[in-house]
């Protein structure tokens, strides 16, 4: 979990209230169908579409290789209304009332890689440029037919502002069984969320089968991971794994205590690895290499967070020695973690992956920079533990200007975690009413009578700025306790708000109070 008790103490001591970010005031057309996320546009037509047991899914024969899996899934999901799947027909020239037609067409304006055009009349036609776009169109159909068999006629051109829209699950601190994770996948896909990040290990646990015997008492087998990744792919969701390093390695260091980081006074950290030891770096590469084949997606998250605050590097002379030997004679001790990150990035890239990292160590105080081909997940505007030091993290705009791609994982308000921890809970309403994806804030705040007092100013970039990939809900299972069912219930409304915010279409509800009725109406595929 990325927050410390000291953050709250410091905040209370020197707090200055900062106005909450304004909620987007763009409203959807009054006659637009109810969906999450809302359709980007809607033009009403005459008549309606009626779904029945005779309805079929039609695909142009030339598009069948790319769209068959999309069509088959939709046919199965809608067929549950009548106890058997709909027929999938490889011909879009014989459509009849009640049919659903899926088409691929290149060059359709305004939809990009993930958008689609929707035409509702006696039949429904989804036109997209890619299978992802077509799949997103079928999610809209599922929602429109969730509680009824008719849809008012009309047309829509619908697409997301941000390409990455997701959920992160912290498995390291709490085990979730495979069925629970698959249920989250179905719910995510229903909302057009397309990224599932898995924090697979931490100080409290190692939740994936390990050749080195690192796994905790409860863990996912490699076959279960394969099953989850394949299941997510079926729902057009990318899975991003994370083995956090060089901190958050308590579970690994139980077996390899010789690699624990030791300061100049002989104090040993049980959770941080001394990466200046060549055998320690070799071990970490061995761990990463073991798991890379399980995850065929594009990304691998290295972590790189919460190793040391800027003021602490001086306590570890081996870091300065390593930095100067690796980087050059003018290197600082903090250069050591940047050099380590770049070495691990080179290893990950040699295996065909793009690395990602949390942002707290990416800032001034070094003579080298973290490779700009690493995607930065921005969660904090303060140096861990050393809140107001001169070498805190780069701002989001600075990162974009330097050429990084970034993801908005700001602690306030994208984090969710159990009650009973050190940090005031983040209310679901705040995510909807007071935040947009281009606004970054974390993590010095405290709560007074349901409102948040923030210590540092909110940082912003342009809406849809090139390089801003999107955001995700971050489910951190630290501090307090909850059951899997309680965790699912807590993130349920947050996922729906995140879906709306990252799609960034005109909102159907002006505030969270009214949005809750939309949540109830749209429901879930797990209902």
Residue pairs with C-beta under 8 A, 6 or more apart in sequence:
1 170
1 173
1 417
1 421
1 423
1 476
1 477
1 478
1 479
2 305
2 306
2 358
2 360
2 379
2 380
2 384
2 411
2 415
2 443
2 476
3 411
3 415
3 422
3 423
3 443
4 384
4 385
4 422
5 422
6 385
7 382
7 387
7 423
7 443
7 444
8 422
8 423
8 424
8 446
10 387
10 444
10 455
11 444
11 445
11 446
11 453
11 455
12 446
14 455
15 446
15 453
15 455
16 453
16 454
16 455
17 453
17 454
18 453
18 454
18 455
18 456
18 457
18 458
20 430
20 433
20 434
20 451
20 452
21 434
21 435
21 436
21 439
21 441
21 458
21 460
22 434
23 432
23 433
23 434
23 435
23 436
23 510
23 511
24 436
24 504
24 507
25 510
26 506
26 507
27 506
27 507
27 508
27 510
28 38
28 39
28 42
28 505
28 506
28 507
28 508
29 41
29 42
29 44
29 506
31 42
31 44
31 152
31 154
32 38
32 39
32 42
32 508
33 39
33 42
33 144
33 151
33 152
33 154
34 143
34 508
34 518
34 521
34 522
35 140
35 143
35 144
35 508
35 522
36 143
36 191
36 496
36 499
36 500
36 518
36 519
36 522
37 160
37 191
37 192
37 499
37 500
37 502
37 503
37 504
37 505
38 500
38 503
38 505
38 506
38 507
38 508
39 118
39 140
39 156
39 158
39 505
40 115
40 156
40 157
40 158
40 159
40 503
40 505
40 506
41 156
41 157
41 158
42 154
42 155
42 156
43 154
43 155
43 156
44 152
44 153
44 154
45 120
45 121
45 152
45 153
45 154
45 155
46 153
47 121
47 122
47 153
48 120
48 150
48 151
48 152
48 153
49 98
49 120
49 121
49 122
49 123
49 124
49 150
49 151
49 153
50 97
50 98
50 122
50 149
50 150
51 78
51 81
51 98
51 145
51 149
51 150
51 151
52 98
52 149
53 82
54 96
54 98
55 78
55 86
55 98
55 99
55 100
56 86
56 87
56 88
56 89
56 96
56 98
56 99
56 100
57 71
57 74
57 75
57 78
57 86
57 87
57 88
57 89
57 99
57 100
57 101
57 102
58 88
58 89
58 90
58 91
58 92
58 94
58 95
58 99
58 100
58 101
58 102
59 67
59 68
59 71
59 88
59 89
59 90
59 91
59 92
59 101
59 102
59 103
60 90
60 91
60 92
60 102
60 103
60 104
61 90
61 91
63 102
63 103
63 104
64 71
64 90
66 104
66 131
67 102
67 104
67 131
67 134
68 88
69 131
69 234
70 102
70 131
70 134
70 135
70 138
71 88
71 102
72 85
72 88
73 138
73 234
73 235
74 86
74 100
74 102
74 138
74 141
74 142
75 85
75 86
75 87
75 88
76 85
76 86
77 142
77 525
78 86
78 100
78 141
78 142
78 145
79 85
79 86
81 145
81 149
86 100
92 101
92 102
92 103
95 101
95 123
96 123
97 122
97 123
98 122
98 123
99 123
99 124
100 123
100 124
100 125
100 126
100 141
101 123
101 124
101 125
101 126
102 126
102 128
102 134
102 137
102 138
103 125
103 126
103 127
103 128
104 127
104 128
104 129
104 130
104 131
104 134
105 127
105 128
105 129
106 129
107 129
108 117
108 127
108 128
108 129
110 157
110 159
111 117
111 128
111 129
111 133
111 157
111 158
111 159
112 129
112 133
112 159
112 160
113 129
113 130
113 132
113 133
113 163
114 130
114 132
114 133
114 136
114 159
114 160
114 163
114 194
115 128
115 129
115 133
115 136
115 157
115 158
115 159
115 160
116 126
116 127
116 128
116 133
116 134
116 136
116 137
116 140
116 158
116 159
117 125
117 126
117 127
117 128
117 137
117 155
117 156
117 157
117 158
118 124
118 125
118 126
118 137
118 140
118 155
118 156
118 157
118 158
119 125
119 127
119 155
120 151
120 152
120 153
120 154
120 155
121 153
124 141
124 151
126 134
126 137
126 138
126 141
128 134
128 136
128 137
131 236
132 194
132 236
133 159
135 189
135 235
135 236
136 158
136 192
136 236
137 158
139 189
139 190
139 191
139 192
140 156
140 158
142 190
142 525
143 190
143 522
144 151
145 151
146 522
146 523
147 521
147 523
158 505
160 192
160 470
160 502
160 503
160 504
160 505
161 437
161 463
161 464
161 502
161 503
161 504
161 505
162 437
162 464
162 468
162 469
162 470
162 471
162 502
162 503
162 504
163 469
163 470
164 194
164 195
164 407
164 469
164 470
164 471
164 472
164 502
165 192
165 193
165 194
165 195
165 470
165 471
165 472
165 498
165 499
165 502
165 503
166 188
166 193
166 194
166 195
166 196
166 197
166 237
166 470
166 471
166 472
166 473
166 498
167 184
167 188
167 193
167 195
167 196
167 197
167 472
167 473
167 475
167 491
167 495
167 498
168 196
168 197
168 198
168 199
168 409
168 472
168 473
168 474
168 475
169 176
169 181
169 184
169 196
169 197
169 198
169 199
169 475
170 199
170 202
170 474
170 475
170 476
170 477
170 478
171 198
171 199
171 200
171 201
171 205
171 207
171 208
171 220
172 199
172 200
172 201
172 202
172 203
172 204
172 205
172 206
172 207
172 244
172 248
172 251
173 202
173 204
173 205
173 476
173 477
173 478
174 205
174 477
174 487
175 205
175 207
175 216
175 218
175 219
176 484
176 487
177 484
178 220
178 224
178 227
178 228
180 484
180 488
181 228
182 228
182 231
183 488
183 526
184 196
184 488
185 196
185 228
185 231
185 232
185 235
185 237
186 235
186 525
186 526
187 492
187 495
187 524
187 525
187 526
188 194
188 196
188 235
188 237
188 495
189 235
189 236
189 237
189 525
190 524
190 525
191 495
191 496
191 499
192 499
192 503
193 237
193 472
193 495
193 498
193 499
193 502
194 236
194 237
194 238
195 237
195 238
195 240
195 470
195 472
196 232
196 237
196 238
196 239
196 240
197 239
197 240
197 241
197 242
197 301
197 472
198 239
198 240
198 241
198 242
199 242
199 244
200 206
200 207
200 208
200 241
200 242
200 243
200 291
201 207
201 208
201 214
201 243
201 244
201 248
201 249
201 251
201 252
202 244
202 248
202 250
202 251
203 248
203 249
203 250
203 251
203 270
203 271
204 250
204 251
204 478
205 216
205 218
205 219
205 251
206 214
206 215
206 216
206 219
206 251
206 252
207 215
207 216
207 218
207 219
207 220
208 215
208 219
208 220
208 222
208 225
208 291
208 294
209 215
209 219
209 220
209 221
209 222
209 225
210 287
210 290
211 290
212 255
212 286
212 287
212 290
213 255
214 251
214 252
214 255
214 287
216 251
220 228
222 294
225 294
225 295
226 294
228 239
229 239
229 294
229 295
229 296
229 297
232 238
232 239
238 297
238 298
238 299
239 295
239 297
240 295
240 297
240 299
240 300
240 301
240 356
241 291
241 294
241 295
241 300
241 301
242 300
242 301
242 302
242 303
242 356
243 287
243 288
243 291
243 301
243 302
243 303
244 301
244 302
244 303
244 305
245 273
245 275
245 284
245 302
245 303
245 304
245 344
246 261
246 272
246 273
246 275
246 284
246 303
246 304
246 307
246 337
246 340
247 271
247 272
247 273
247 303
247 305
247 306
247 307
248 271
248 303
248 305
248 306
249 271
249 272
249 273
250 270
250 271
252 273
252 283
252 287
253 259
253 260
253 270
253 271
253 273
256 280
256 283
259 273
259 274
259 277
259 279
259 280
259 283
260 268
260 269
260 270
260 272
260 273
260 274
261 268
261 269
261 272
261 273
261 274
261 316
262 268
262 269
262 274
262 316
263 269
263 315
263 316
264 315
264 316
264 317
265 315
272 307
272 308
273 280
273 284
274 280
274 318
275 281
275 284
275 322
275 336
275 337
275 340
276 318
276 319
276 321
276 322
276 336
281 340
281 343
284 344
285 344
285 347
288 300
288 344
288 347
288 348
288 351
289 351
292 300
292 348
292 351
292 353
298 353
298 354
299 353
299 354
299 355
299 356
299 375
300 348
300 353
300 354
300 355
300 356
301 355
301 356
301 357
301 377
302 341
302 344
302 345
302 348
302 355
302 356
302 357
302 374
303 357
303 358
304 337
304 340
304 341
304 357
304 358
304 361
304 370
305 357
305 358
305 359
305 360
305 361
305 379
305 384
306 358
306 360
306 384
307 337
307 361
308 316
308 337
308 384
309 383
309 384
309 385
309 386
309 389
310 334
310 365
310 383
310 386
310 389
310 391
310 392
311 385
311 386
311 389
312 385
312 386
313 319
313 320
313 332
313 333
313 334
313 336
314 320
314 333
316 333
319 333
319 336
319 337
320 331
320 332
320 333
320 336
322 336
322 339
323 331
323 332
323 333
323 334
323 335
323 336
323 339
324 330
324 331
326 335
326 336
326 339
327 335
327 339
327 367
327 368
328 367
330 367
331 339
331 366
331 367
331 368
332 365
332 366
332 367
334 361
334 365
334 366
334 391
335 366
335 367
335 368
337 361
338 361
338 366
338 368
338 369
338 370
339 368
341 357
341 361
341 370
341 371
341 374
342 368
342 370
342 371
344 355
345 355
345 370
345 371
345 373
345 374
348 354
348 355
349 355
349 373
354 373
354 374
354 375
355 371
355 373
355 374
355 375
356 374
356 375
356 376
356 377
356 407
357 370
357 374
357 375
357 376
357 377
358 376
358 377
358 379
358 409
359 376
359 377
359 378
359 379
359 380
359 393
359 394
359 399
359 406
360 379
360 380
360 382
360 383
360 384
360 393
361 370
361 393
362 369
362 370
362 376
362 393
362 394
362 399
363 383
363 391
363 392
363 393
363 394
364 390
364 391
364 392
364 394
365 390
365 391
369 402
370 376
372 402
372 403
372 404
374 404
375 404
375 405
375 406
375 407
375 469
376 399
376 404
376 405
376 406
376 407
377 406
377 407
377 409
378 393
378 396
378 399
378 406
378 407
378 408
378 409
378 410
378 440
379 409
379 410
379 411
379 442
379 443
379 474
380 393
380 410
380 411
380 442
380 443
381 392
381 393
381 395
381 410
381 440
381 441
381 442
381 443
381 444
381 456
381 459
382 388
382 392
382 393
382 442
382 443
382 444
382 456
383 389
383 391
383 392
383 393
386 392
387 444
387 455
394 402
395 440
395 459
396 406
396 408
396 440
396 459
396 460
396 461
396 468
397 459
397 460
397 461
399 406
399 467
400 406
400 461
400 465
400 466
400 467
400 468
403 467
404 467
405 467
405 468
405 469
406 467
406 468
406 469
407 468
407 469
407 470
407 471
407 472
408 414
408 437
408 438
408 439
408 440
408 468
408 470
408 471
409 471
409 472
409 474
410 439
410 440
410 441
410 442
410 471
411 441
411 442
411 443
412 426
412 430
412 441
412 442
412 443
412 445
412 452
412 454
413 426
413 430
413 431
413 434
413 435
413 441
414 431
414 471
414 472
414 473
414 474
414 498
415 426
415 442
415 474
415 476
416 426
416 473
416 474
416 475
416 476
416 490
416 491
416 494
417 423
417 425
417 475
417 476
417 477
417 478
417 479
417 480
418 477
418 478
418 479
418 480
418 481
418 482
418 486
418 487
418 490
419 425
419 480
419 482
420 479
420 480
420 481
421 478
421 479
421 480
422 479
423 443
423 479
424 445
424 446
424 447
424 452
425 447
427 450
428 493
428 494
428 497
428 512
429 511
429 512
429 513
430 452
431 494
431 497
431 498
431 501
431 512
432 497
432 500
432 501
432 511
432 512
432 515
433 511
433 512
435 501
436 463
436 501
436 504
437 463
437 468
437 470
437 471
437 501
437 502
437 504
438 460
438 461
438 462
438 463
438 464
438 465
438 468
439 458
439 459
439 460
440 458
440 459
440 460
440 461
441 454
441 456
441 458
441 459
444 454
444 455
444 456
445 452
445 453
445 454
445 455
446 452
446 453
447 453
461 468
463 504
464 504
470 502
471 498
471 501
471 502
472 498
472 502
473 491
473 494
473 495
473 498
475 487
475 491
477 487
482 490
492 524
493 516
493 519
496 515
496 519
496 522
497 512
497 515
500 507
500 515
507 515
508 515
508 518
509 515
509 517
509 518
